[in-house]
Amino acid sequence: MPDLRAQQPQNKAELLDHLEDCRVKTSGVLENLSPNLIVYEDGHWRVRDLVAHITSWNLEGVRGLRAALKGEQYRISGWNGLDDYNRRMVEAAHHASQAQVYGDYEAAHIQLRGLVRKVPDEKLETMFLFPWGAPGSVITLITGLVHHEGTHRVDLENLLGYKLIRL
């Protein structure tokens, strides 16, 4: 079995590179997709809805990390599970413009990178509660957010591949 720890960033520089690499890859895919293309038929999620979904989780990471840096704890207001949260966040952004949704995505990444830079190196593996109640460290938070975004990016890449084949 592969050592998953060896695959995740081990220091601040690697963590920042991991986060930026994720943003660059996702942005590259988004440049080639219509924001109104349906990604998930069952939920009627368009590309822009998926970007809003990714952004909402990244912003929860920002809020949680910001609180942890102050020695505080942040919990998602009205938390009633993943499905409820996802539905509420996508509904809230449904009528936002493409520029707003994509701008928020970029801004969330900028905020995450800025906060990671502020974390003292010796605190990167200090445990705290994430906004959704799971325990972890700054490294596991950022790695989890990058993994989440990467999972959805694969869906977008598959959609792009399907679109290219149909041309």
N, C-alpha and C positions, 0 to 999 in steps of 0.2 A: 504494500500500500504506500502511495507517495506521501511524503511529509508535507502536509498542507502549510505548516508553519514556515517552511522554507520558501513557499510560494508567495507568502504575504510579505508586505514591506516590514522591514525590521527597524527602520529609523525614520526620522522626520523627512529627510531628503527623498528617500524611497517612497514614503507615503505621499508626499507632494507630487512626485513624478507619476505615481499610480493614479492619483486623482486627475492630474492634467491629461495624461494619456487617455483616460476614460472620456473626458470632455471632448478632446480633439477627435477621437473616433466617433463618438455619437454625433457631434456637429457635422462631421464629414458625411455621415449617412443621411442626416436630416436635410442637407443641401440638395440631395437627389430625390427627395420624396415630397409629394404634395401634402400639405398639412391637413387636408380634408380626406385623405385616403383612409379607408377603414382598415384598422389593424386587427381588431378582435370583433368578429361578427356578433358574438353572444352578448357583449356589452355595448355594442355600437361605438367602440372607442376608435376615434380617428388618431392619426399621427399626432396632431396637436394635443389631444386628450392624454395620450401616453406621455408626451413631454411634460404636461402639467402634473401628471401623476408622479413622474420621476422627480420633478422639481419640488412637489409637496413633501416627499420623503427627505430630499436633500435639505430643505428648509427646516424640517423637524430635527435633522442632525445638527444644523446650525444652532437652533434654539437650545438643544440639549448640551452641545459643546460649550456654548456661551455661558450657560448656567453652571456647568461643571467647572469652568475656569474661574468662576466667582465663588466656588465652594457651595453652590446651590444645586437644586434638583428641579428639572422641568419635566412635566408630564403633559401629554396631549390632552387638551380640554375636550370633555365629552367622549373620551375613548370608549368605544363599544365594539372593539375588534377590528381586524384588518379590512374585511369586506365593507363594513359600514364606513370606516375612515376613507377608503379608496373611493367609494361612491360619492361621499360628501365632497371630497377634494376635487374630483373630476367635474361634478355638477357645478361647483363654485367657479371653476375656470372655463366652463363650457362656452360662454359667450364672449370671453376675452379675445382680443385681436391676436393674430399670429405674432405680431411684433411684441405684444405684451407677454404672451406665453413663452416665446423663445428668449426674450430679454430676461424674464424671470429665471429661466433655466441657467443662462450665463451668469446672472447675478448671484444665484445660489452657489454656483461653483466658485466664484470669486470669494464669497463670504466663507465658504468651507476652507479654502486654501489659506485665507487670512487668519482664520482661527487656529488652524493646525500650526501655522508659523508661531503663534503665541504660546502654544503648549510647551512648557519646559521639557527637554529631552527625557529627563528622569520621570516625567509624569505620563509618557505615552502609553504605558501599560498599566496605569493605575485604574482600578475598577470603579465604575459608577453605573447608575441606572440610566438606560436609554429612555427617551421620551415615551416609548411604548411599553416600558416596564422590564425589558430584558437587561441583564447585567452585561457589562463588557468594558473594554478599554477604548481609548481614542483609536488605536490601531484597528481593533475589531469593528468599531463604528464605521470608520472610513472604508475599510475593506468590505464591509457589508453593503454600504451604500454603492460602492463601485461595482460590486457583484450584482446588486439589484439592477442598476442601470445597464450593466453588460448583458444581463439576461434579456431585458427588454430590447436592447440594441440588436441582439440576434434575431428577435422577431421582426424588427425593422429591416435588417439585412435580408432576411428571407423574403420579405415583402418586396424589397427592391429587386432581388434576384428573380422573383416571379414576374415582376413588372418588365424587367429587361428581356426575359424569355418571350413574353407576349408581344413585344414590339416587333 
